[in-house]
Amino acid sequence: EIACIKAQDEAFTLQDVPLSSVVRSIIGSARSLGIRVVKERCSTNVLRNGKISMKDPSGRISV
């Protein structure tokens, strides 16, 4: 979903970049910021302190 929105940016549309390249770009940026990228979908719950808790399919939680 994020890649579909990002693909509409002028930098990507002017070069006619395929969606798969946009996805790789976003993943690379996330990793360089220290964000762990996983293949599984996570359910998201907002905590009272404003932080986001992510549950993976095995039930593990990361904040």
C-alpha positions in Angstrom: 0.0 0.0 0.0 2.8 2.4 0.9 4.6 1.6 -2.4 1.5 2.4 -4.4 1.3 5.8 -2.9 5.0 6.5 -3.1 5.0 5.4 -6.8 2.8 8.5 -7.5 5.7 10.8 -6.4 7.1 12.8 -9.3 10.6 11.3 -8.9 9.2 7.9 -9.6 6.6 8.8 -12.3 9.1 10.8 -14.4 11.4 7.8 -14.7 8.5 5.3 -15.1 9.9 3.2 -12.3 8.2 -0.2 -11.8 6.3 -0.8 -8.6 8.8 -3.6 -7.6 11.6 -1.0 -7.7 9.6 1.4 -5.5 9.1 -1.4 -3.0 12.8 -2.2 -2.9 13.6 1.5 -2.5 11.2 1.8 0.5 12.6 -1.4 2.1 16.2 -0.1 1.7 15.3 3.2 3.2 13.6 1.5 6.2 16.5 -0.8 6.8 19.0 2.2 6.7 16.9 3.8 9.4 17.1 0.7 11.6 13.6 -0.6 10.9 13.4 -4.3 10.7 11.4 -5.3 7.6 9.4 -8.6 7.8 7.4 -10.5 5.3 4.4 -11.3 7.6 1.5 -9.0 8.0 1.2 -7.7 11.5 -1.9 -6.5 13.5 -1.4 -3.1 15.0 -2.6 -1.8 18.3 -2.0 1.7 19.6 -0.9 1.8 23.2 -1.9 4.5 25.7 1.5 6.2 25.6 1.2 6.7 21.9 3.7 3.9 20.9 2.6 1.3 18.4 2.7 -2.4 19.4 3.0 -4.9 16.6 2.0 -8.5 16.9 3.4 -11.0 14.4 1.5 -14.2 13.5 3.3 -16.1 16.2 1.9 -13.7 18.8 5.3 -12.0 19.6 5.0 -8.3 20.3 7.6 -5.6 19.4 7.3 -1.9 20.3 
